[in-house]
């Protein structure tokens, strides 16, 4: 008789593979009743755990995987510093994987790490990702996972984010206070919570000011920088009334600068710009960029703390462990009010 697999045993019990695995390993997370059901059927069907797979699960790789969309963004460089600090305290190594905002690459990396190459994963989702079945594999394999910054919308996992709705509201309100009335929004991705929540903050501030939300003033960002510059340039040419731009991520703020230069729109005289950014050179741009700055280093540290608590205590990561940190508006010349002529 062909041996029954863990997956087949789980299907017969109408339970997840992760639950059955925990029951067989006498985990405190599974009720006594469920453990009894699992063990009874396992004996009845002569289930035998794969010895090599069991050995892999018992061993620790002393490595965590960090999956990022990019590292050119200074936010992620700072977050890695925070992650590595906590990893060193736990005598762990950090492996960094880049998706380049490509969904298929993210799937490949997750499947690679799900094979037992990491004891836990910290993940910031690619902007292209619009379905998340590959992430369910991590839960099935019992690999602790914490999402940070770019998180899965409606995720049932632990997340570490900033107050994105509030940040979007603060950015837009600042532009309104600087005299802008036709504010464009540069959207990183509608698939991600940061895109959705920052846009909701933008809409909230516009509505509060008695201004109508216009979908024509929303630009959906792309992976290619040249394409983003072209899309923003087209927006400025078709809507010369635009007097403010709110960029939901750093790269789109830089593309806005380039597009304004190409069409001869001066910053801040003709168009004022604010963007989410931790870029160290923001103050050195001409003019200096007003930013919503996130506590990137702290976000990396806190996400790693949650992950290592799960790894060291052999407990699951729970949504209740999620954190939301506060971002800060840093005002520079890109939103400076027009000077009155003497």
N, C-alpha and C positions, 0 to 999 in steps of 0.2 A: 504494500500500500504506500503510495507516494506521501511523504511527510506534508502535513498541513503547515502553511506559512503563518506568520503573525498577522498579516493583512487578512488572510482568509478566516482566521480565528476571530478577528475583530468584526468582520462582516457578518459572521454567523451570530455574533452577540449583539449586533447593531450598536457597536461602540467604536470610538476612534482607536487607531493603532496605538496612539500615545497613551490612552487610558488603559488599554490592555497590557501594554508594556509596563506601566507603573504598577498595575495590579500584580503582575507576575513577579515584580521586584519588591513586593510588599511595601509600596510607598504609602506614607501617611495621608497623601492627597486623595486616595481612593477609599470609598466606604467599605466596611467589612462585608456588606451584602454583595457589592459589585465584585470584590475580590473572590468571594465564594463562588459566584456564577462563573467567573473567568477560569478559576482553577478546576472547577468541576468539568467544564467543557473541554479544557485543555487535557485533562486526564482521559476523558471519554474518547477524544479524537487523537490521543497519543501525540500531542504537540511536543516537539523537542526544540528548544531555542538553538539558533545557529551559534556554535561555540566561538567562531572567529568574530562574529558581529557582537556577541555578548562581551568578549574580551575588549573590543574597541570601545564599547560603551563604558566599561569600568575604568579604562585608562584615561588620563587627562593629557591633552596635547600641550597644555600650558601656553596656549595661543588663543587670541581672539581675532576675529575678522572684522574689519571696518570697511563697509561698502559705501562709497561716495560718488556723487555725480561728476565731481571735478575737484581739482586742487588749486587751480588758478585763482579762484575766489578766496580771498583772505579769510573769510569766515571759517572755511573748512580747515585751513592751515592752523588756525587758533584752536579749533575744536580738537584736532589731532593732538596738539600739545597737552590739552586737558585730559584726553583719553590716556595718553602715554604716561602721564603722572600717576594715575590710579593703577594702570597696568604694572608699572614698576614696583609700586608698593605691594602688589600681589604676586611679584616675581613671574609675570607673564610677558609674552612677546605680542606685538601688534602687527598684523598683516593688513596692509591697506590695498583695497581693490577699487579701481575706477571704472564706472559704467559709461562715462562720457555722455550721460543722459540718454543712453540707448537701452530700451526695454529688453531686447533680446540678449544683450550683454549682461544685464542685471540677472536675467533668468539663468544664464550659464554660470555666473559666479555663485548664485545661491545654491544651485544644484551641486556645484563643486564643493562648497563648504558643508553642505548637508551630509556629505559622505563621511563626516567625522574628523575633518581637518581642523576644526576650531571648536573650542568648548562653549563659545557664545559669540553672538554677532551684534554689532552696532550698525544701523542702516539708515541712510538718508536716501529716499526714493528718487529714481530718475524721473525727470519731467515728462518723458514719453510714456511712462508706465500708466496704463489705464485698466488693467486687470491684474489681479493679485494672487492667482491660484498657486504660483510658484512659491509664494511666501508661506502658504499653508503647509508646505513640505517641512519647514523648520519646526512648526508646532508638532507635526506628526512624528518627527524624529526626536522631539524633546529637547531641542537646542534653544537655550534662552536667547531671546532677541529683544532689543530695545531700539525703537525708532527715534530719531532726533531731527529737528528742524523740518525737513521735507518728509512728512509722515503720511501714512496711508489714511485717507479720509474715512472717518468712522471706524478706525482700527480698534480691535478688542485687546491690543497689546499695550504695554507701557510706552509712553512717549515723553520726550523732553522737548518742549517748544518755547517760543516766546509768545507774548501777548499780541499775536498777529492781527487780530481784529482791531485792538486798541492802537497798534502801530500804524495800520492803514488809516485809521481815523485821525491820528495825530498828524501824519504826513499831509493828508488832504486839508485838514483844518488849518495847518500852517500856511499852505498855499493860498487858501481863502483869505486868511488874515493879511497875507502879503498883497492882496488885491486881485488875485486870479478868479475868473468866473467861468472859464472854459478849460477845464482840466482833463487832460488825457490820462488814461491808465494803461501801463504796459504790464501785461499779465504773463507770468512765467509759465503757468500751466493750470488749466481748470481741473486737472485730475488730482492735484495736490492740495492739501489743506491750506498751505501757505498762500497759494493763489486764490483760493476761495475766500479765506478769512480776511486777507488784506484787501480784497476787492469789496467785501461786505463792509469793511471799515470805511473805504472810499465812498461807497454808496450812502452809508449812514451820514457821513459828514456833508455830502452834497445835498442830501434830502433835508438835513437839519438847517442848511443855509437857504433853503427854499429854491434850490436849483434842480432842474430835471436831469435825471440820469440818461445819458445818451450812449447806446451801445456802439455808435459810429466812432466814438472817441476811445474805444478800447482796442488795443493792439495785442494779438496773441503772439507771444514770443516764439522763436524757432531756435533750433540748435545752432544754426549757422549765423555768425555775427554779421556778415555782409547782407544776408537776407533781412536781419532785424533792422539794420541801418536803412535799407531800402523801404521797408514797411513803415518806419517812423517818418522817413522823408516824404513818402506818399501821403501819410496822415497830415503832415504840416502843409503840404501843397494843396490838398483837397479841403483842409479846414484851417484857413489862415487866421481864424478867430482864436485858435488854441493859444492860451497864454500861460499855461502851467502843465507840467508833466510829472506824474508820480510813477516811478519805476519800481516794480515789486521785487527786483533783484539787482545786484550790482552790475552785471554784464549789460542789462538793458539800460541802465543809467548812462553807461559809457557810450552805448550805441546812440542814445538820445543826444549826447554832446556832439557826436560825429555828424548825425543827421542835421542838427541845427546849424552846424558850421557849413554843411554842404548847401543848404537853402538860404543862407545868409540871415538866419534868425539869431539875434544876440541873446546871450544868457548873462544876466537876468533881465536886461532891458525889455526884450520882446517876449521871452519865454523863461519862466522860472522852473527849476528842476529840483526834485527831491527823490531820494531812492534808499531802499534798504541796502546797507553796505557796511562792512567792517574793513574796508580798504584803507591801509595805512596812508596811501597817497591821496586820499580824498581831499585833504586840505591843500595839496600841491597842484591840483587841477586848476585850470584857468577858465572860469573862476572856481574857487573851492566849492566842493559839492556838499550841500546840506543832506544829512543822512539820518535814517533811523538805524541806530547801531545796536546790534544784539550782543549779549554777553556770551560770545562764542566759546571762550575758554571754559567758563563755568558750565555751559551746556554740555560740552564734551566730558568734563569731570563728573557731572551729576548723572549723565547717561551711563558712564562707566561704573559708577558706584552702584547703580541699580543692577547692572549686569553682573558684577562680581558678587553682590549679595546673593543672587540666584545661583551662581556657579559654586561658591564656597559652601553654601548651606543646602545645596541640592534641592532648591525649591523653585517653583515656576515664577516667571515674571508676570505680575498682575497689573491690570489697567489702573488700579487704585494707587499704584506707585508713580503714576505720571506727574510731571512737574511742568509748570508754566512760569517762565522767568520774565522779568520786565525789560523792555527795550528802552532806548533813550534817543530823544530827538537832539541832534547836534546841528546847530544852525551855522551855515557858512554863506558865502557871497552868492551862491547860485539861486537863492531865494530873496536876495536883498531887495527891499522896496526901492522904487525909483526915487532918485534925489530930485528935490525941487530946484529949478533954476533960480539963481539969485536975481 
